[in-house]
Amino acid sequence: MLRWTLITLLSIAVIGVAVWGYKEHQEKNAILIQAENSYQRSFHDLAYHMDLLHDKIGSTLAMNTREQLSPQLAEIWRLTSLAHGDVGQLPLVLMPFNKTEEFLSQMGDFSYRTAIRDLEQKPLSEEEVETLDSLYQMSGEIESELRKVQNMVLTDNLRWMDVQLALVDNEEQADNTIIDGFQTVEKTVEGYSEGQLNASLMGTSSKKDSYSSLGEEKISENEAEEKMKELLKVENDTEFNIASTGEGADVPLYSGSYHGDNRSGYVDLTQQGGYPIQIMISREVNDKKISLHEGMNKAQEYLHEHNFDEVELLESNQYDNVGVFHFVPSSDDVLIYPDAIQVKVALDDGEVIGFVAKDFFENHHDRTIADASLSEEEAKEKVNPNLKIQEHHLAVIENDLGEEILAYAFLGQLNQDTYKIFINAEDGREERVEKLKKAEMKYD
């Protein structure tokens, strides 16, 4: 009797394990099928969007009316964004595909910059037409290669999950048609990038003189460590880790850090001049004892100590017991928005626990600020009349093309929300509208 009872229990256990294993297998297969379907859809969408992109660029080259040109360029920008998104959905993380993604990004930037421009006043130049022609040829090459891969995927019923496994395992499989096809696309784009694409595809940037204010004098690693300890207010005998950036960095930096019992700190310092780009102090911030206004005074004192004298407070926010303050330099009552500095202050004792000056050092340079062509009243007429304006000032900002312009900034309220409106001080164009953040509601 005992024997049959044991046999029955074992049989039930085996059946249970088999059922459990079958369900696990079914669930795994369902996940794999879902992932495969997602990859297939993204790939075929990519091929379709590249087909449309090639056709749209060709149509743009054939156009002669500027009324149709801007919408067509905007459509190219939209298709480029879709194609870029399709690439991001494919399992190509472990395979170099950066040249193609960079090409799509640059093509989007070029078409967007051109689409929003007043083509009546500034029509396409010969250089830009040459760039469009290069884009047309390159998109045609990519379209052709993707079509070949698509044909083989459909004919041979190839699976993207096999591609993912091949890339993860780094195995040379007998059938790696998809990988070979995408590597061919990448080589095609690289060839065009090196020789045939017009330089105007890259556009112009206001940051072409990035970090020009740092000077040429380079500090040593020992000097950097000494300065970092001074900025973090740690003893000289504190164990400190320091490293320098490798070749190819936008700006050479020294990075230093330390870890104490209840406190740690991190600093990025430029090798040229020894300027702090970023300072972070991590510690527990206790209950608030000083006001946000007092915290702002502490932040201003800190900036003055580090030779940031001509700065104005642009925005202040409080997150838990920490005040975050955004400052910008001021020149003849004009605020320089691109040169922003951020300071974080602990509101328990007023200590500065964060400092970010990347934008300042990246963008800061000698500027000649022209007088505004429009008066304040003329600029105000361009603002939505329903906006209740509370304050205003002149400012240097960057427009959508990355160009620095002079604008009137109007701060006001509309429907319980606060907005900042920027009106071009030269032609009265509404350059940008920003909705300012509200204090977040806390939920229990």
Phi and psi in degrees as a GROMACS rama.xvg file:
@    title "Ramachandran Plot"
@    xaxis  label "Phi"
@    yaxis  label "Psi"
@TYPE xy
-61.8377  -37.6184  LEU-2
-61.7059  -46.1771  ARG-3
-67.2804  -33.0784  TRP-4
-63.8965  -44.6882  THR-5
-63.1539  -42.4922  LEU-6
-61.5225  -42.249  ILE-7
-63.0446  -45.2131  THR-8
-62.9556  -41.9804  LEU-9
-64.864  -39.2165  LEU-10
-63.2816  -42.7614  SER-11
-62.7191  -41.3882  ILE-12
-64.0169  -42.5985  ALA-13
-63.8733  -42.7842  VAL-14
-63.4758  -41.9655  ILE-15
-60.6598  -45.6135  GLY-16
-62.7394  -40.4292  VAL-17
-63.6922  -43.023  ALA-18
-63.9403  -43.4766  VAL-19
-61.3914  -44.5257  TRP-20
-63.0096  -39.1412  GLY-21
-64.6913  -42.1714  TYR-22
-64.6747  -41.9703  LYS-23
-60.411  -42.509  GLU-24
-63.1949  -42.7258  HIS-25
-63.6757  -42.9407  GLN-26
-64.9915  -40.6498  GLU-27
-63.3122  -43.3265  LYS-28
-63.5722  -38.7917  ASN-29
-63.2951  -40.9918  ALA-30
-65.2778  -42.9451  ILE-31
-64.4988  -40.5369  LEU-32
-65.4679  -40.7939  ILE-33
-63.2844  -44.0093  GLN-34
-64.4249  -42.2212  ALA-35
-62.6391  -43.248  GLU-36
-62.7306  -38.9687  ASN-37
-64.8444  -43.8282  SER-38
-64.1985  -43.3401  TYR-39
-62.6314  -43.5729  GLN-40
-62.1086  -45.2836  ARG-41
-62.8019  -39.8545  SER-42
-65.929  -47.7496  PHE-43
-68.6071  -32.4496  HIS-44
-64.1241  -40.4362  ASP-45
-61.1866  -46.1339  LEU-46
-61.844  -41.4551  ALA-47
-65.548  -44.8955  TYR-48
-67.2436  -33.5861  HIS-49
-69.6441  -34.3482  MET-50
-59.4645  -49.9125  ASP-51
-63.4029  -40.0729  LEU-52
-61.6736  -45.0075  LEU-53
-60.6547  -44.1955  HIS-54
-64.6099  -42.463  ASP-55
-65.4082  -40.1915  LYS-56
-65.3348  -40.1271  ILE-57
-61.7095  -41.2187  GLY-58
-64.5058  -37.3129  SER-59
-62.0043  -41.8613  THR-60
-63.7362  -29.699  LEU-61
-85.6856  -10.8103  ALA-62
-76.8431  152.877  MET-63
-129.188  -10.1104  ASN-64
-102.045  126.934  THR-65
-70.2325  -22.3971  ARG-66
-62.4897  -33.6713  GLU-67
-90.6634  -19.9723  GLN-68
-67.2703  -46.1143  LEU-69
-61.0134  -48.978  SER-70
-59.9063  -35.4621  PRO-71
-66.4976  -42.5146  GLN-72
-65.7947  -36.964  LEU-73
-63.7826  -37.1382  ALA-74
-67.2681  -37.7535  GLU-75
-61.6111  -42.9756  ILE-76
-60.6573  -43.263  TRP-77
-62.965  -45.0778  ARG-78
-66.0654  -36.8287  LEU-79
-62.3477  -42.5258  THR-80
-62.5816  -41.4328  SER-81
-64.1439  -44.0094  LEU-82
-63.5671  -40.31  ALA-83
-62.2329  -40.3464  HIS-84
-66.1949  -37.551  GLY-85
-61.55  -43.6688  ASP-86
-60.1598  -40.1527  VAL-87
-65.6377  -18.9279  GLY-88
-89.4114  -5.44758  GLN-89
-93.0072  151.785  LEU-90
-79.8693  65.5853  PRO-91
-115.755  17.1667  LEU-92
-59.225  -38.0078  VAL-93
-88.9498  -0.245689  LEU-94
-113.671  128.652  MET-95
-57.7152  117.917  PRO-96
-140.3  22.9385  PHE-97
-70.9152  -31.6801  ASN-98
-64.8229  -41.0923  LYS-99
-67.7763  -42.9913  THR-100
-64.582  -38.7607  GLU-101
-64.6537  -40.4092  GLU-102
-61.6073  -45.5926  PHE-103
-63.0316  -40.4892  LEU-104
-64.5071  -44.1  SER-105
-68.1637  -37.6629  GLN-106
-64.8685  -39.4466  MET-107
-62.8415  -43.2802  GLY-108
-62.2924  -44.5552  ASP-109
-62.4088  -47.4787  PHE-110
-67.5331  -36.7626  SER-111
-67.0293  -46.8794  TYR-112
-59.0306  -39.784  ARG-113
-75.1552  -36.4963  THR-114
-66.45  -37.5922  ALA-115
-85.5503  -3.45128  ILE-116
-79.8173  150.974  ARG-117
-76.8576  98.3162  ASP-118
-74.2029  -11.969  LEU-119
-71.4183  -42.4773  GLU-120
-81.4835  -37.9683  GLN-121
-129.777  80.685  LYS-122
-67.1269  168.57  PRO-123
-59.2111  132.987  LEU-124
-83.5075  167.94  SER-125
-61.0163  -36.4427  GLU-126
-64.1321  -40.9855  GLU-127
-70.1779  -35.0396  GLU-128
-64.4941  -39.6399  VAL-129
-62.7828  -38.7026  GLU-130
-63.7864  -43.7448  THR-131
-60.9097  -38.8481  LEU-132
-64.3817  -41.0024  ASP-133
-64.1166  -40.5607  SER-134
-62.7133  -39.5293  LEU-135
-62.6434  -45.7148  TYR-136
-64.4673  -43.9855  GLN-137
-67.3126  -43.1892  MET-138
-63.3287  -32.0111  SER-139
-65.7099  -41.1782  GLY-140
-63.6664  -45.0998  GLU-141
-63.5106  -43.4412  ILE-142
-57.4868  -44.8528  GLU-143
-63.1063  -45.0853  SER-144
-66.8469  -40.2382  GLU-145
-66.2056  -36.0009  LEU-146
-62.1451  -41.3059  ARG-147
-61.4438  -46.3537  LYS-148
-63.2089  -43.0517  VAL-149
-60.6131  -41.6566  GLN-150
-61.9132  -43.9059  ASN-151
-69.6738  -35.6663  MET-152
-61.1648  -44.6897  VAL-153
-73.8839  -39.7402  LEU-154
-69.432  -45.436  THR-155
-97.0482  3.95386  ASP-156
53.6943  48.5553  ASN-157
-74.4563  149.569  LEU-158
-112.646  138.118  ARG-159
-72.3369  -26.2237  TRP-160
-62.973  -31.4512  MET-161
-67.7564  -35.6868  ASP-162
-63.1074  -45.9273  VAL-163
-61.1801  -44.0536  GLN-164
-65.4772  -38.3106  LEU-165
-63.7865  -39.8685  ALA-166
-70.6258  -39.5816  LEU-167
-67.1509  -44.8588  VAL-168
-82.4211  -11.9933  ASP-169
56.1607  41.416  ASN-170
-98.5395  144.239  GLU-171
-88.1975  94.3143  GLU-172
-86.7816  159.492  GLN-173
-64.8508  -36.5132  ALA-174
-117.669  93.9609  ASP-175
-122.635  45.2209  ASN-176
-57.6717  -42.9384  THR-177
-64.4924  -44.9866  ILE-178
-62.2589  -45.055  ILE-179
-59.5364  -41.0385  ASP-180
-63.6576  -43.7598  GLY-181
-71.589  -31.667  PHE-182
-66.0859  -35.5058  GLN-183
-64.5601  -42.1663  THR-184
-58.9473  -45.6893  VAL-185
-62.2198  -42.4193  GLU-186
-66.6022  -36.1833  LYS-187
-62.1366  -47.0304  THR-188
-64.1787  -41.5286  VAL-189
-61.1631  -39.247  GLU-190
-63.4958  -42.1343  GLY-191
-67.7537  -40.6586  TYR-192
-60.2438  -36.9705  SER-193
-78.9141  -29.2891  GLU-194
-128.334  -29.824  GLY-195
-113.254  -17.0606  GLN-196
-79.5947  135.615  LEU-197
-68.9195  144.751  ASN-198
-62.6721  -23.4698  ALA-199
-69.146  -12.6976  SER-200
-59.7329  -33.7839  LEU-201
-74.8362  -19.5183  MET-202
73.9685  -176.335  GLY-203
-112.585  153.914  THR-204
-135.341  144.462  SER-205
-71.5843  -8.15732  SER-206
-99.0517  21.7368  LYS-207
-66.0884  -21.4365  LYS-208
-106.658  37.5018  ASP-209
-52.1645  136.046  SER-210
59.0292  26.9575  TYR-211
-69.7214  -17.3152  SER-212
-85.7729  0.662223  SER-213
-76.039  -24.727  LEU-214
84.0689  -177.807  GLY-215
-103.24  -19.5923  GLU-216
-69.2767  127.691  GLU-217
-106.68  132.893  LYS-218
-91.2676  155.921  ILE-219
-82.3522  169.015  SER-220
-64.9385  -37.187  GLU-221
-65.4462  -41.9956  ASN-222
-64.2492  -38.3334  GLU-223
-64.3062  -43.0608  ALA-224
-62.5225  -42.4696  GLU-225
-61.6467  -42.3902  GLU-226
-69.3656  -38.6961  LYS-227
-61.719  -43.3913  MET-228
-64.2373  -34.752  LYS-229
-67.2767  -41.8138  GLU-230
-66.8402  -36.9526  LEU-231
-88.0549  -6.24214  LEU-232
57.8572  53.9084  LYS-233
-117.519  156.791  VAL-234
-69.5747  154.136  GLU-235
-63.5966  -28.3987  ASN-236
-86.9005  4.19098  ASP-237
-68.394  135.345  THR-238
-65.9971  124.536  GLU-239
-131.202  133.485  PHE-240
-103.844  133  ASN-241
-137.995  141.944  ILE-242
-146.99  162.786  ALA-243
-121.575  153.332  SER-244
-71.0069  154.221  THR-245
-84.95  -174.163  GLY-246
-67.3086  148.076  GLU-247
93.9053  -5.65893  GLY-248
-68.672  148.357  ALA-249
-57.0147  -41.6698  ASP-250
-143.547  130.883  VAL-251
-65.0242  131.276  PRO-252
-129.008  155.22  LEU-253
-105.617  134.76  TYR-254
-118.543  129.259  SER-255
-130.163  149.61  GLY-256
-152.883  158.042  SER-257
-147.381  158.637  TYR-258
-133.53  121.633  HIS-259
-106.072  -165.942  GLY-260
-67.2993  -51.4277  ASP-261
-123.589  21.6137  ASN-262
-158.034  143.403  ARG-263
-145.212  162.128  SER-264
-147.667  157.382  GLY-265
-146.018  138.894  TYR-266
-138.308  138.332  VAL-267
-110.005  126.247  ASP-268
-126.232  134.483  LEU-269
-69.8784  139.89  THR-270
-70.0816  -32.154  GLN-271
-87.2816  111.522  GLN-272
88.0355  -21.3717  GLY-273
69.6967  40.6199  GLY-274
-91.992  138.89  TYR-275
-75.4324  123.066  PRO-276
-91.8632  -37.0848  ILE-277
-152.698  135.838  GLN-278
-132.644  130.72  ILE-279
-134.377  129.712  MET-280
-119.905  123.755  ILE-281
-107.539  119.336  SER-282
-158.684  167.805  ARG-283
-74.213  128.316  GLU-284
-99.9121  119.081  VAL-285
-81.564  -171.92  ASN-286
-57.6473  145.87  ASP-287
-63.6382  131.482  LYS-288
-125.027  -15.5117  LYS-289
-123.192  155.376  ILE-290
-77.8866  168.097  SER-291
-63.6341  -36.2985  LEU-292
-64.4238  -42.1447  HIS-293
-65.2134  -35.8875  GLU-294
-63.5157  -38.4781  GLY-295
-61.915  -41.0436  MET-296
-61.7205  -40.0175  ASN-297
-63.3515  -39.7628  LYS-298
-65.5703  -42.1269  ALA-299
-64.4433  -41.3251  GLN-300
-60.0745  -42.0723  GLU-301
-61.8702  -43.3545  TYR-302
-65.4203  -40.0564  LEU-303
-63.4968  -38.2388  HIS-304
-61.7222  -29.127  GLU-305
-105.069  24.8254  HIS-306
68.1672  25.6336  ASN-307
-101.282  86.4101  PHE-308
-90.9985  -52.1449  ASP-309
-85.8965  71.5517  GLU-310
-127.69  151.591  VAL-311
-125.398  144.614  GLU-312
-70.9794  128.059  LEU-313
-101.197  -39.5343  LEU-314
-158.878  145.278  GLU-315
-136.228  141.637  SER-316
-141.964  153.806  ASN-317
-119.204  128.791  GLN-318
-122.077  110.616  TYR-319
55.2073  -117.272  ASP-320
-109.926  29.1797  ASN-321
-124.705  132.975  VAL-322
-98.0604  133.803  GLY-323
-117.467  123.179  VAL-324
-124.001  132.439  PHE-325
-108.935  123.858  HIS-326
-117.156  151.258  PHE-327
-135.931  149.33  VAL-328
-65.7473  157.395  PRO-329
-127.139  136.151  SER-330
-134.031  112.053  SER-331
53.0187  46.553  ASP-332
66.8036  17.0764  ASP-333
-108.544  123.189  VAL-334
-83.3052  134.516  LEU-335
-101.099  91.0478  ILE-336
-61.66  -39.429  TYR-337
-62.105  -22.6402  PRO-338
-95.4094  45.8702  ASP-339
-73.9892  150.036  ALA-340
-130.86  138.287  ILE-341
-117.668  135.495  GLN-342
-129.51  132.622  VAL-343
-110.417  131.888  LYS-344
-124.512  130.264  VAL-345
-75.3688  125.494  ALA-346
-87.8485  11.7761  LEU-347
-87.1992  -37.2929  ASP-348
-138.26  3.24561  ASP-349
82.1797  12.4699  GLY-350
-75.9183  138.096  GLU-351
-77.5158  118.558  VAL-352
-114.711  4.14293  ILE-353
-159.541  142.173  GLY-354
-152.508  126.534  PHE-355
-132.296  118.647  VAL-356
-125.748  24.4797  ALA-357
-59.1329  -48.3543  LYS-358
-61.5414  -38.8647  ASP-359
-61.0796  -52.5959  PHE-360
-73.1159  -27.6341  PHE-361
-72.5585  -35.0149  GLU-362
-106.658  -17.1333  ASN-363
-68.0259  130.081  HIS-364
-161.553  168.896  HIS-365
-69.3915  127.321  ASP-366
-120.375  144.177  ARG-367
-107.34  108.393  THR-368
-95.1339  114.691  ILE-369
-73.0061  159.616  ALA-370
-69.4776  150.032  ASP-371
-69.8421  135.433  ALA-372
-76.4116  -32.7975  SER-373
-96.1377  145.076  LEU-374
-79.2005  167.036  SER-375
-58.9928  -42.5758  GLU-376
-65.6945  -39.1556  GLU-377
-65.429  -39.731  GLU-378
-67.7643  -37.9044  ALA-379
-62.6201  -31.3806  LYS-380
-65.5342  -20.1177  GLU-381
-83.1677  -10.5457  LYS-382
-84.8524  146.467  VAL-383
-48.9153  122.016  ASN-384
-63.8324  -17.4251  PRO-385
-80.8363  -10.7648  ASN-386
-79.2846  125.736  LEU-387
-87.0359  99.1762  LYS-388
-71.5098  129.876  ILE-389
-107.15  -34.6095  GLN-390
-156.947  165.863  GLU-391
-155.318  159.961  HIS-392
-164.426  164.027  HIS-393
-86.9688  145.46  LEU-394
-150.924  149.302  ALA-395
-92.8835  122.187  VAL-396
-129.246  171.404  ILE-397
-102.696  131.906  GLU-398
-85.1783  -173.354  ASN-399
-64.9924  -18.0483  ASP-400
-91.6677  2.16095  LEU-401
79.031  14.1553  GLY-402
-95.9449  141.973  GLU-403
-80.9579  131.578  GLU-404
-134.945  160.27  ILE-405
-92.7933  131.353  LEU-406
-142.671  154.231  ALA-407
-87.2295  130.365  TYR-408
-105.35  120.001  ALA-409
-111.638  125.166  PHE-410
-104.362  127.118  LEU-411
-159.783  176.677  GLY-412
-114.591  145.196  GLN-413
-149.714  119.553  LEU-414
53.7378  50.0095  ASN-415
70.6061  1.25185  GLN-416
-110.995  153.817  ASP-417
-107.929  133.516  THR-418
-128.311  154.829  TYR-419
-120.552  121.348  LYS-420
-109.778  130.866  ILE-421
-109.146  120.339  PHE-422
-111.857  124.604  ILE-423
-57.0755  123.642  ASN-424
-76.8449  -3.84333  ALA-425
-96.7738  -47.5988  GLU-426
-124.828  0.968345  ASP-427
79.7396  9.04099  GLY-428
-71.5906  141.565  ARG-429
-78.5801  104.543  GLU-430
-79.3274  -40.4239  GLU-431
-159.976  148.775  ARG-432
-127.545  124.253  VAL-433
-119.05  131.947  GLU-434
-93.3314  124.068  LYS-435
-80.4039  148.276  LEU-436
-71.1685  144.236  LYS-437
-94.5437  162.4  LYS-438
-65.0414  131.711  ALA-439
-72.6523  139.401  GLU-440
-75.8592  138.747  MET-441
-95.8537  134.292  LYS-442
-113.962  134.58  TYR-443
